Amino acid sequence: MGVIRLGYVHVRVTDLAGSAEHYRETLGMDQVAEQDGRLYLKSWDEHDHHSVVLEEGGVGLVKLGYKVEKSSDLDEFERRAASFGVRVERMSKGDNEGVGDGLRLTLPSDHTLELYSDVEYLGNATGNWNPDPWPRSGLRGIGVPRLDHTLITTEDPALLERFFSEVLGFRAAERLVAGPDDDQLVGSWMFCGEQPHDIAFVKGEQGKLHHFAYHVDDWSTLLRAGDLFSMHDVPVDFGPARHGITRGETIYFFDPSGNRNEVFAGGYRTGPDFRTITWTMDNAARGINYTHRELDPDFLNVVT
């Protein structure tokens, strides 16, 4: 039993048409459906129905969806969540376009998280028989291959870390604490598979989104993404740079509504035997921006 990966991120945008252009033309996602003022998009190397939902009306996170291994796992996750004391309810097929029955949880951070197993299979752009490494028709914009992770904010990182560990079986790859003699948790980067992180959270305003990230292949792909951001006048937050935490290579940027995105490459392999890495706040700038060893305070404070 287990959570497999981040399946979808559902965000609000102020301008659906302008945001659609950003996600389709700059990032290179494909639109797969439009329904009730919502656009459903997927990347070229994703197989399930969608990974991003854009909903017109405001800004910020609506909900996150994480895919679990099998439908029978939902019963155990429901039991654990109820025992932990969070609100949990069943969701039905059709509540989300292309997604089957599942669970809807209200996290201790006030975010909405959905768990599901059954989802409509669309396949990727290269197929499963003698496939090419990328689509012969070429890639649009950056051509992001897949969704990678998300980072949210919470007033109580320790409680949220305990929830993800005890209820969903995540493990902490890296933790940020107040100091060598003060283990007060400031942030946690947690995984459910073998990535450096499938979700992360830092101390901050309850119920907010810091960013969601796309995987790209390598440093050169990341640099090309930076070129395209300049060509398309996309506001860049920081990067290209390397994280100390996760060792990932990064550029942070904003969609037209102000939701922060990231392109992310590199990192390392985790797993059940991975030993948690700890950072202290006096080294937080190196942890987040290892390249420049300095951090704009607004980086952690600007959320949607």
Order of alpha helices (4+ residues) and beta strands (2+ residues): beta-alpha-beta-beta-beta-beta-alpha-beta-beta-beta-beta-alpha-beta-beta-beta-beta-alpha-beta-beta-beta-beta-alpha-alpha
